[in-house]
Amino acid sequence: MKSALKTVLPLLILAAGAAAFVLLESMQTEPQRIERPKLGPLVEVMETPVQRVQVVVEGQGIVRPDAQINLVPQVSGIVVWKDEAFKSGGAFIKGDVLFRIDPRDYELALRQAQAQVEQARYQRDIAQQESDVAQQEWQRMRGNDSTPSDLVLRLPQLRAAEASLTAAQARLEEVALRLERTQLKAPFSGRVRTSQVDVGQHVNAGQPIAQIYSIEKAEIVVPVPDEDLAWFTLPAPIDTQVDAWDAQRIDDNRREDPNASFHYAQRGATTRVQGTFAGREHEWDGRVVRTEGELDPQSRMVRLVVEVDEPYGALAEGSPPLTVGMFVNVAIAGRYVDNVRVVPRSALRLDDAVWTVGEDGILNIRQAEVLRRLQDNVLARFDLNEGEHIITSQINGVTHGMKVRISDARKEAGS
């Protein structure tokens, strides 16, 4: 009995399990299939409205004086006085006496020259009177029937006396000029770069004794690429009749033809010069006054000369000077361009294309006309439909007409 139970019980268990499996299998239902739409990759977008933009050409340079000379005395002698400011770093005004040379030798020479003039004038007067007496004697003896020779009238002697007087007067002027040059005056307002003269020192005519530079104007040489010349007003390189180029002239309001390739005027473009003085940023107004004589054949850079009037003029108002040797940034005011869009450089794709998306979520590839590439942005012209935005995200495998999703955080204007 136990033996039969051991045989039948496993079979019953197996049969019950099989029956349960069949029951469960019959109760199973197939899961419902749901079709999910292909939404495409998530992208960020920005608005790029059409606007009017002024192009600014940027460059850098080092401030230099517009005039720098070696100071050279024109007479020799002992220095008997010098201005307290006549030392390295000192400042002076145009016409200031910088130093004086001992004038006594030149004063004696002046007195001698004055005496020579008086003596020559005396000899001229005697010759004139002798000539007059000879004329009177000829008329008394011969009348007016014949003409006396110059020798008879002592005219050669008179002309020699007059020449001697002229020479003596020229000598007096020369000595007076040399006396005047014992005081060396500043030819412009400026500062002393170096000085090698002191009281008691003997200086020689023609010997450089100091180096000075002007502070009436400052110059900055700014190298810019050749293609940037198309964006701002250039000063006319030669004297030209105004009527000959008046059609291309640009006024200060920049109302020029935006399609013109370049522009000349009597005055160049205005600039803003920015530099650091005493740890703070400051600005000065300037203007492009000329370009240097040639284009660099290797770098294709043009060296512009920017001029700043009165670089020390605002000291009384608490503004710092535009100091020689300062490294500055220069922003040149260029012409305005209309109907352009400002696009980040990262949003400009290969072959100057942009990706756009409208409210339908369809990606479009549009060709852009790039007018100027800036450091972070580009100025470009291209058409956009109502509600269409620029895609700023990076996407792989982009095709025209593909589906994309717009990020809600980037839909707002100006984002």
Residue pairs with C-beta under 8 A, 6 or more apart in sequence:
38 403
39 361
39 403
39 405
40 361
40 363
40 402
40 403
40 404
40 405
41 393
41 395
41 404
41 405
42 393
42 404
42 405
42 406
42 407
43 357
43 391
43 392
43 393
43 395
43 404
43 405
43 406
43 407
44 391
44 392
44 393
44 407
44 409
44 410
45 357
45 389
45 390
45 391
45 392
45 406
45 407
45 410
45 411
45 415
46 344
46 347
46 389
46 390
46 392
46 410
46 414
46 415
47 389
47 390
47 413
47 414
47 415
48 341
48 342
48 343
48 384
48 389
48 390
49 341
50 339
50 340
50 341
51 340
51 341
51 342
52 336
52 337
52 338
52 339
52 340
53 336
53 337
53 340
53 342
53 379
54 254
54 333
54 334
54 335
54 336
55 231
55 232
55 334
55 335
55 336
55 337
55 372
55 379
56 331
56 332
56 333
56 334
57 224
57 228
57 231
57 232
57 331
57 332
57 334
58 329
58 330
58 331
58 332
59 222
59 223
59 224
59 304
59 329
59 330
59 332
60 222
60 327
60 328
60 329
60 330
61 220
61 221
61 222
61 223
61 306
61 327
61 328
61 330
62 220
62 221
62 325
62 326
62 327
62 328
63 218
63 219
63 220
63 275
63 311
63 322
63 323
63 324
63 325
63 326
63 327
63 328
64 218
64 219
64 220
64 221
64 324
64 325
65 190
65 213
65 214
65 215
65 217
65 218
65 219
65 324
66 214
66 216
66 217
66 218
66 219
66 307
67 188
67 190
67 213
67 214
67 216
67 217
68 193
68 211
68 212
68 213
68 214
69 187
69 211
69 212
69 213
70 208
70 210
70 211
71 98
71 184
71 208
71 209
71 210
71 211
71 212
72 205
72 206
72 207
72 208
72 209
73 101
73 181
73 184
73 203
73 204
73 205
73 206
73 207
73 209
74 178
74 181
74 205
74 206
75 101
75 106
75 178
75 181
75 182
75 205
76 101
76 202
76 203
76 204
76 205
77 101
77 102
77 103
77 105
77 106
77 182
77 202
77 203
78 101
78 102
78 200
78 201
78 202
79 99
79 100
79 101
79 102
79 197
79 198
79 199
79 200
79 201
79 202
79 203
80 100
80 101
80 102
80 199
81 99
81 100
81 199
82 98
82 99
82 100
82 197
82 198
82 199
83 90
83 92
83 96
83 97
83 98
83 99
84 90
85 91
85 92
85 96
85 192
86 92
86 98
86 99
86 192
86 195
86 197
86 210
87 192
87 195
88 192
88 193
88 194
88 195
89 191
89 192
90 191
90 192
90 195
91 189
91 190
91 191
91 192
91 215
92 98
92 186
92 189
92 190
92 191
92 192
92 212
93 186
93 189
94 186
94 187
94 188
94 189
94 216
95 185
95 186
96 185
96 186
97 183
97 184
97 185
98 184
98 185
98 186
98 210
99 184
99 197
100 182
100 183
100 184
101 182
101 183
101 184
101 203
102 182
103 179
103 182
106 175
106 178
106 179
106 182
107 179
109 175
109 178
109 179
110 172
110 175
110 176
110 179
112 175
113 168
113 171
113 172
113 174
113 175
113 176
114 172
116 168
116 171
116 172
117 165
117 168
117 169
117 171
117 172
119 168
120 161
120 164
120 165
120 167
120 168
120 169
121 165
121 168
123 161
123 164
123 165
124 158
124 161
124 162
124 164
124 165
126 161
127 154
127 157
127 158
127 160
127 161
127 162
128 158
128 161
130 154
130 157
130 158
131 153
131 154
131 155
131 157
131 158
134 148
134 152
134 153
134 154
135 148
135 153
138 148
138 152
138 153
142 148
150 156
186 212
188 214
188 216
189 214
189 215
189 216
190 212
190 213
190 214
190 215
190 216
191 212
191 213
191 215
191 324
192 210
192 211
192 212
193 210
193 211
193 212
193 213
194 210
194 211
195 209
195 210
195 211
196 209
196 210
197 203
197 209
197 210
203 209
213 324
215 311
215 312
215 321
216 309
216 310
217 307
217 308
217 309
217 310
217 311
218 307
218 308
218 311
218 322
218 324
219 289
219 305
219 306
219 307
219 308
220 273
220 286
220 305
220 306
220 308
220 328
220 330
221 292
221 303
221 304
221 305
221 306
222 303
222 304
222 305
222 306
222 330
222 332
223 296
223 299
223 301
223 302
223 303
223 304
224 301
224 302
224 304
224 332
225 300
225 301
225 302
226 295
226 300
226 301
226 302
228 302
229 262
229 302
230 261
230 262
231 334
231 335
231 372
232 263
232 268
232 269
232 288
232 332
232 333
232 334
232 335
233 250
233 256
233 263
233 264
233 265
233 267
233 268
233 269
233 288
233 335
234 262
234 263
234 264
234 265
234 268
234 269
234 288
234 291
235 264
235 265
235 266
235 267
235 268
235 288
235 289
235 290
236 245
236 264
236 265
236 266
237 264
237 290
237 291
242 249
242 266
245 264
248 260
248 263
248 264
249 263
249 264
249 265
249 266
250 256
250 263
250 265
250 335
251 265
252 270
254 333
254 335
254 336
256 263
256 335
258 335
258 336
258 337
258 338
263 335
267 287
268 287
268 288
268 289
268 290
269 287
269 288
269 332
269 333
269 334
270 285
270 286
270 287
270 332
270 333
271 285
271 286
271 287
271 288
271 306
271 330
271 331
271 332
271 333
272 283
272 284
272 285
272 286
272 330
272 331
272 333
273 283
273 284
273 285
273 286
273 306
273 308
273 322
273 328
273 329
273 330
274 281
274 282
274 283
274 328
274 329
274 330
274 331
275 281
275 282
275 284
275 322
275 326
275 327
275 328
275 329
276 282
276 326
277 320
277 321
277 323
277 326
278 320
282 319
282 320
284 308
284 311
284 322
285 308
285 309
286 306
286 307
286 308
286 330
287 306
287 307
288 304
288 305
288 306
288 307
288 332
289 305
289 306
289 307
290 304
290 305
291 302
291 303
291 304
291 305
292 302
292 303
292 304
292 305
295 301
295 302
296 302
296 303
304 332
306 330
306 332
308 322
311 321
311 322
311 323
312 321
312 322
314 320
314 321
315 321
322 328
337 371
337 379
339 381
340 371
340 379
340 380
340 381
341 379
341 380
341 381
341 382
342 377
342 378
342 379
343 354
343 368
343 377
343 378
343 379
343 380
343 390
344 376
344 377
344 378
344 392
345 373
345 374
345 376
345 377
345 378
346 392
346 394
347 354
347 355
347 390
347 391
347 392
348 354
348 368
348 370
348 378
348 380
349 355
349 365
351 367
352 367
352 368
352 369
352 370
352 380
353 365
353 366
353 367
353 368
354 365
354 366
354 368
354 380
354 382
354 390
354 391
355 363
355 364
355 365
355 366
355 390
355 391
355 395
355 398
356 363
356 364
356 365
356 366
356 384
356 388
356 389
356 390
356 391
357 363
357 364
357 388
357 389
357 391
357 404
357 406
358 364
358 385
358 387
358 388
358 389
359 387
361 403
361 404
361 405
361 406
362 401
362 402
362 403
362 404
363 391
363 398
363 399
363 400
363 401
363 402
363 403
363 404
364 388
364 400
364 401
365 398
365 400
366 382
366 383
366 384
367 382
368 380
368 381
368 382
369 380
369 381
369 382
370 378
370 379
370 380
371 378
371 379
371 380
371 381
372 378
372 379
384 390
389 406
389 410
389 411
391 404
392 410
395 404
409 415
